C-alpha cells in the first residue's frame, strides 16, 4: 500500500505521562547536595537541532537542580573524538549516538549501563516506549542507552522533476524494476558529455545512513545475519543484489560516485536528483526550501521491503557518579514525556518514541508519515548489538563497496573477501 503524508495518522490516544518529574527520584544533586551540570554531545546539526534544544531548554527551565549543556558536533567528528574524550574528566557526560555504533564503545568500557532506568517506574513507565528503539541499545545483555529518536529511512521524490520528465508526479516507483524503467526519463545530460546534470537518485556511499545495506536485505542478502553471528557478504543473494545496484551506479550513472551523506542531501535539495532515501530530519529543510516533494516507503526488492530504522540512543559515561547518573536519568524521563515528545515530533518531523501519544498531540504531517504503523512494523535496525559494528561498517563494508563503485574491483571478488574479515570479527567477539 502506498503511504504518503496524507495517509499517516498519529498514534492512538492513551494515558499520558504524569506531568513534570513527579515520578522521578531525587536526582540532580552532587554528593554535597549542590546542583549538577551535565555536558551532552549530539550530532543533530540539521533542522532537527532546534527542536532538540527546545526540549533541553524546557528541562533546564523546569527545575534548578540539573543543567544540561548540549553541544552539537558533526556525527563523524563526534565519533572520532568520543573515544579519546570518554575517559577524561573534561569529556562529555552524555552522548547521543547511533545504536549501531554503540557496541564498539560498550566493548571498550566507556559507557555506563542504563538498566536501572528501565528497572521499575522510579523515573517513568518505560513500557510506553517503542520496544524496538529500547532494544536497539542492548549489547551483550546490558542496555547502554535510552532512545533519543527513531528515524525510519523512507523514499523522497521530487514531484516537479517527475512532472518535467513526463512521469506521473503522484506515482513514485514501488519496486526496483519500476525504478529501472524510469532511469532514462529521470536522467538529464543536456550537453551529452556523459555526466548528467540531473540524476535519478541521490545516494551517498560513505559517512551516511546505511542505505546500501537495506538494498542487500531486500535482495535476500545482507551484511550480517540477524543474530549477529554470521557474515552474509559472500552469500549469493548478497552478491547478486550488490552487483545489480553497482551496475546501475557505474553503468547507468543513477547517482554520482563518492558522495557523502551531506553531499547527497545537497544534491537532492538543489533539485539535481529526483529521488533520495533518507530519514525524517530532511523534511524541515526541504519544506523551508520550497521543494515540491512527497515521501513514501522505499521501493521493494525481489525479496522484500524492509525499511532501515536508525535509532539514536542517549548514553552515559561510565565515570558518572551515582548523583550524576540519577540526574541523567531524570533528564531522559523528561525527554520521553508526552509534552517533550510532542515538541520533538512537531518540530523535527521524527515520530514520537512513545506508543501512547494522545490523539492530536502530534500535528506535524511528516511525523505522522514516518510514525505510521505500516512503516514502523517493517523497520529493521542495522548492526545493533553486533560486536565490532563500527569496524564492520566503516573499515570493511564501506571500503569494499567504494572499491566496487570506483571500478577498482568487482563485487564477486570484493564482497566475499570482505565477508571473511567480518566473520573473523564476529568469531572473535562471540
C-alpha positions in Angstrom: 0.0 0.0 0.0 1.3 3.4 -0.9 2.0 5.7 2.1 2.2 9.4 1.8 1.8 12.3 4.3 -1.9 12.3 3.5 -2.4 8.7 4.8 -0.4 8.7 8.1 -2.1 9.3 11.4 -0.8 9.9 14.9 -0.6 7.2 17.5 -3.8 6.2 19.3 -4.7 8.0 22.4 -3.8 6.5 25.8 -2.9 7.6 29.3 -0.3 10.5 29.3 2.8 10.5 31.5 2.3 12.4 34.7 3.2 16.0 34.4 6.7 17.2 35.2 9.1 15.0 37.1 6.8 13.7 39.8 7.7 10.1 39.1 11.5 10.8 39.2 13.8 10.2 42.0 15.5 13.0 44.0 18.2 13.3 41.3 20.3 16.3 40.3 22.3 16.7 43.4 26.0 16.3 43.9 27.5 14.4 46.8 27.3 17.7 48.8 23.7 18.4 47.8 24.6 21.0 45.1 23.3 21.3 41.6 24.6 19.1 38.8 25.7 20.2 35.4 26.0 17.6 32.7 27.5 18.1 29.3 26.0 16.3 26.3 27.3 15.8 22.8 24.9 15.1 19.9 25.0 15.2 16.1 21.7 17.0 15.5 23.3 19.7 13.4 20.5 20.0 10.8 16.9 21.3 11.0 16.2 18.8 13.9 18.7 20.6 16.2 16.4 23.4 17.3 13.6 21.0 18.3 16.1 19.1 20.5 17.4 22.3 22.0 13.9 23.5 22.7 13.3 20.4 24.9 16.7 20.8 26.6 15.9 24.5 27.4 12.5 23.5 28.7 14.0 20.9 31.1 16.6 23.4 32.3 13.9 26.0 33.0 11.6 23.4 34.7 13.9 23.0 37.8 17.1 24.2 39.3 18.8 21.0 40.4 20.2 19.8 37.0 21.5 21.7 34.0 22.1 20.0 30.6 24.7 21.8 28.4 24.2 20.4 24.9 26.8 20.7 22.2 26.1 19.8 18.5 29.0 18.2 16.5 29.0 16.6 13.1 28.4 12.9 13.6 31.8 11.8 12.2 33.7 14.3 14.4 31.6 13.2 17.4 32.5 9.5 16.9 36.2 10.3 16.3 36.5 12.5 19.4 34.5 10.5 21.9 36.8 7.5 22.4 39.6 9.9 23.5 37.3 12.2 25.5 35.3 9.5 27.2 37.8 8.7 29.9 38.7 12.3 30.6 37.1 14.4 33.2 36.7 17.0 30.5 34.8 14.6 28.3 31.1 14.7 27.8 28.8 13.2 30.5 26.1 12.2 28.0 26.5 11.3 24.3 23.8 10.7 21.7 24.9 8.1 19.2 23.5 5.7 16.6 22.7 2.4 18.2 24.7 0.7 15.5 27.8 2.5 16.8 27.1 1.8 20.5 28.7 -1.7 20.8 32.2 -0.5 19.9 32.1 1.9 22.9 30.4 -0.5 25.2 33.1 -3.1 24.4 35.8 -0.6 25.5 34.1 0.0 28.8 33.5 3.8 28.4 29.7 3.6 28.6 27.6 3.1 31.8 24.6 0.8 32.0 21.1 2.3 31.8 19.4 -0.9 33.1 18.4 1.0 36.2 16.4 3.4 34.2 14.2 0.5 32.9 14.2 -1.5 36.2 11.0 0.0 37.6 8.8 3.1 37.5 11.3 5.2 39.6 11.9 7.5 36.6 9.0 6.7 34.3 6.9 3.9 33.0 9.2 2.7 30.2 6.7 0.2 28.9 5.2 3.1 26.8 8.4 3.4 24.8 8.8 1.8 21.3 10.2 -1.6 22.1 12.5 -1.7 19.1 14.0 1.6 20.0 14.7 0.4 23.5 16.2 -2.9 22.5 18.5 -1.2 19.9 20.9 -0.1 22.7 21.2 -3.6 24.2 24.7 -5.1 24.0 25.8 -8.4 25.5 22.6 -8.5 27.7 23.1 -4.9 29.1 21.2 -1.8 28.0 23.5 1.1 27.4 21.1 3.7 26.2 17.7 5.5 26.2 16.2 6.3 22.8 16.5 9.9 21.7 14.9 9.2 18.3 13.7 6.5 15.9 14.3 7.5 12.3 12.8 5.3 9.6 14.6 5.9 6.3 12.0 6.4 3.6 12.0 7.5 -0.1 11.6 11.1 -1.0 10.8 12.1 -4.6 10.7 15.5 -6.3 7.2 15.7 -7.9 8.2 18.7 -10.1 11.1 16.7 -11.6 8.8 13.7 -12.2 6.4 16.0 -14.0 9.1 17.6 -16.1 10.2 14.0 -17.1 6.7 13.2 -18.3 6.1 10.9 -15.4 3.1 10.9 -13.1 4.2 13.1 -10.1 1.9 11.1 -7.8 3.3 7.7 -8.8 6.9 7.1 -7.5 8.5 3.7 -8.2 7.3 1.0 -5.9 9.7 -1.7 -7.0 13.3 -1.9 -8.2 12.0 -2.8 -11.6 9.8 0.2 -11.8 12.7 2.4 -10.8 14.9 0.9 -13.5 12.2 1.7 -16.1 12.2 5.4 -15.0 16.0 5.8 -15.2 16.1 7.2 -18.8 13.3 9.7 -18.1 14.9 10.9 -14.8 18.4 11.3 -16.3 19.3 14.7 -17.9 22.5 15.1 -19.8 21.9 18.3 -21.7 25.4 18.7 -23.2 25.9 15.0 -24.0 29.2 14.8 -22.2 28.4 11.6 -20.4 28.0 13.3 -17.0 24.4 14.0 -16.1 23.2 17.4 -14.9 20.3 15.6 -13.2 20.4 12.2 -11.7 17.6 9.7 -10.9 18.9 9.1 -7.4 21.0 10.9 -4.7 22.8 8.4 -2.5 26.0 8.7 -0.6 28.4 5.8 -0.3 30.2 6.9 2.9 29.6 9.0 6.0 25.9 8.4 5.6 22.9 6.4 6.8 23.4 2.8 5.6 21.0 2.8 2.6 23.0 0.3 0.6 22.7 -2.5 3.2 18.9 -2.1 3.0 19.2 -2.9 -0.7 21.0 -6.0 0.2 18.2 -7.0 2.6 15.5 -6.5 0.0 17.5 -8.6 -2.4 17.6 -11.5 0.0 21.1 -10.9 1.5 22.7 -8.6 4.0 26.0 -7.7 5.7 25.5 -9.8 8.9 22.8 -12.3 9.9 20.0 -11.1 12.2 21.5 -13.0 15.1 24.9 -11.2 14.6 26.9 -14.4 14.2 27.4 -14.9 10.5 28.7 -12.7 7.7 26.4 -12.6 4.7 28.6 -10.6 2.3 29.7 -13.7 0.4 26.2 -15.1 0.2 25.0 -15.4 -3.5 21.9 -13.3 -2.8 24.0 -10.5 -1.3 26.4 -10.6 -4.3 23.6 -10.6 -6.8 21.8 -7.6 -5.2 25.1 -5.7 -4.9 26.0 -6.3 -8.5 22.6 -5.1 -9.6 23.0 -1.8 -7.8 26.7 -1.3 -8.5 26.0 -1.8 -12.2 23.2 0.8 -12.1 25.5 3.3 -10.5 28.5 2.6 -12.6 26.9 1.9 -16.0 23.6 3.8 -15.8 25.0 6.7 -13.7 21.9 6.8 -11.5 23.9 8.7 -8.8 27.3 10.2 -8.5 30.1 8.1 -7.0 32.0 9.2 -3.9 29.3 11.3 -2.3 28.9 11.6 1.5 25.5 11.7 3.1 25.8 15.5 3.2 26.7 15.7 -0.5 23.6 13.6 -1.3 21.3 15.8 0.8 22.6 18.9 -1.1 22.2 17.3 -4.5 18.5 16.5 -3.8 17.8 19.8 -2.2 19.3 21.6 -5.2 16.8 19.6 -7.4 19.6 17.8 -9.2 18.3 14.4 -8.3 14.7 13.1 -8.5 14.8 10.6 -5.6 16.6 10.1 -2.4 16.3 7.7 0.5 16.7 9.4 3.9 15.2 10.0 7.3 12.8 12.5 8.8 15.5 15.0 9.5 15.3 16.1 5.8 11.7 17.3 5.9 12.1 20.6 7.6 14.9 21.8 5.3 13.2 20.7 2.1 9.9 22.3 3.2 11.7 25.5 4.0 13.4 25.4 0.6 10.1 25.2 -1.1 10.6 21.8 -2.8 7.5 20.1 -4.2 8.2 16.7 -2.8 6.5 13.8 -1.0 7.6 10.7 1.0 6.7 7.1 0.8 8.1 3.7 1.7 11.2 2.7 -0.3 10.9 0.7 -3.4 10.6 -3.1 -2.8 13.2 -5.5 -3.9 12.5 -9.0 -5.2 12.8 -10.4 -1.7 11.1 -7.8 0.5 10.6 -4.3 1.6 12.5 -3.9 4.9 12.9 -0.3 6.0 16.1 0.8 7.6 15.5 2.2 11.0 18.2 4.4 12.5 17.9 4.6 16.3 19.9 7.3 18.1 20.4 6.5 21.8 21.3 8.7 24.7 24.2 7.1 26.6 26.0 8.0 29.8 29.8 7.9 30.5 31.0 5.1 32.7 32.7 7.5 35.1 29.5 9.3 36.2 28.8 9.3 40.0 25.5 8.0 41.3 24.2 11.5 41.7 25.2 12.4 38.1 23.7 9.2 36.8 20.4 9.9 38.6 20.4 13.4 37.1 20.9 12.0 33.6 18.0 9.6 34.1 15.8 12.5 35.3 16.5 14.3 32.0 15.9 11.2 30.0 12.5 10.8 31.6 11.7 14.4 30.8 12.7 13.8 27.2 10.4 10.8 26.9 7.4 12.7 28.4 4.3 13.3 26.3 4.9 17.0 26.2 8.6 16.7 25.2 7.8 14.1 22.5 5.1 16.3 21.1 7.6 19.2 20.9 10.2 17.0 19.3 7.9 15.4 16.8 6.2 18.6 15.8 9.5 20.5 15.5 11.6 17.8 13.7 9.3 15.6 11.7 10.5 12.5 13.6 7.9 10.1 15.0 7.4 10.1 18.8 9.2 7.4 20.7 6.1 6.9 22.9 3.4 4.5 21.7 0.7 6.2 23.7 0.7 9.7 22.4 -2.7 11.3 22.7 -4.6 11.9 19.5 -3.9 15.4 18.3 -0.7 15.8 20.2 1.4 15.3 17.1 0.4 17.8 14.4 3.5 17.6 12.1 2.3 15.7 9.0 5.7 14.2 8.4 5.9 12.8 11.9 2.7 11.0 11.1 4.1 9.6 7.9 7.3 8.3 9.5 5.5 7.0 12.5 2.7 5.2 10.6 2.2 1.6 11.6 2.9 0.3 8.1 6.3 1.9 8.4 7.2 1.0 12.0 6.1 -2.6 11.5 8.7 -3.0 8.8 11.6 -1.1 10.4 14.8 -3.0 10.7 17.9 -1.7 12.5 21.4 -2.2 11.1 24.1 -3.9 13.1 22.7 -3.1 16.5 24.2 -5.3 19.2 26.8 -6.7 16.9 30.4 -6.7 18.2 32.7 -4.6 16.1 29.8 -2.9 14.3 31.7 0.3 13.6 34.7 -1.6 12.3 32.5 -3.8 10.2 30.6 -1.0 8.5 33.3 1.7 8.3 36.5 -0.2 7.8 35.4 -3.3 5.9 32.0 -3.0 4.2 32.2 0.7 3.1 35.7 0.3 1.5 34.6 -2.8 -0.3 31.5 -1.0 -1.7 33.6 2.0 -2.7 36.1 -0.2 -4.5 33.3 -1.8 -6.5 31.8 1.6 -7.3 35.1 3.1 -8.3 35.8 0.1 -10.6 39.0 -1.0 -8.8 37.5 -4.4 -8.1 34.4 -6.5 -8.7 31.6 -7.3 -6.3 32.1 -11.0 -6.8 35.7 -10.8 -5.5 35.4 -7.9 -3.1 32.4 -8.9 -1.1 33.3 -12.5 -0.2 36.8 -11.3 0.8 35.3 -8.6 3.0 32.9 -11.2 4.4 35.8 -13.3 5.6 37.2 -10.3 7.5 33.8 -9.6 9.0 33.4 -13.3 10.1 36.7 -13.1 11.9 35.5 -10.1 13.9 32.2 -11.9 14.7 34.0 -15.0 15.8 36.4 -13.0 18.0 33.5 -11.2 19.7 31.4 -14.3 20.3 
